């Protein structure tokens, strides 16, 4: 009798791989991004999806030169396949949990100054605790798409109101208003927020998503002031935003942890300190419909324990 178990096992393994590849194509929206996320050649991704369609005898994706569209059958198969894949991940995770060894690849996105000043100095502790987790850190101030960019989670400041995302609060940061000594010597030190309207030069932080400048906000004793003044310069990246202030180009509002070193070295001076705005919330965010792997869960738990003290300067 011929032993077919090896061939059958290989076929099942190929089908499982094809399911994972198909799911990633659906989530990222095209073959190239899926191939990048899976670290596979584009041709392999395309071949696996074609083999899956042949196996099922159904068209899962409509392909054009510009985009990939999921068919009705593809949507149905995606929903069922992801349930299977999540169940398999749960099985794997249960053994990893039992052994206390979360492992695998974690993709995290974070803003530049928060990465440099907060997360990266903390990461040696995480890597020592979880040596089998490999981290790819995407550092930029642009808003990423958690699905199409194949990111497991993002760390961001500000209110979170997208119902398709889960936002876990991990800490509060303090916004301060700063200028360089040279700038203050030339333009004077404002005593009240309204004085910023009188000839002062503002460097605004500009949203990468909307292209709009964030207003300067102030608060004292329950009194809130928001200044929307035409800025002299707008910058959409936090490290460059602070560098422009150090260079004497104007006044900024930034996080105290980002400016801490320049304040210590007297390259910057905090102004309008009694008018510091309310504390700024930080969250770790991930899609609500995505399975939370063991490696992502331990990363979130670690963040919630370590991040708050760091942003608060303790």
Buried (B, 14 or more C-beta within 10 A) or exposed (E): EEEEEEEEEEEEEBBBBBBBBBBBBBBBBBBEBBBBBBEBEBEBBBBBBBBBBEEBEBEBBEBEEEEBEBBEBBEEBBEEBBEEBBEBBEEBBEEBEEEEEBBBEBBBBBBBBBBBBBBEEBBEEBEEEBEEBEBEBBBBBEBBEBBBBBBBBBBBBEEBEEEEBBBBEBBBBBBBBBBBEEBBEEBEEBEEBEBBEEEBBBBBBBBBEEEEBBBBBBBBEEEEBEBEBEBBBBBBBBBBBBBBBBEBBBBBBBBBBBBBEBBEEEBBBEBBEEBBBEEBBBBBBBBEEBBBBBBBEBBBEBBBEBBBEBBBEE
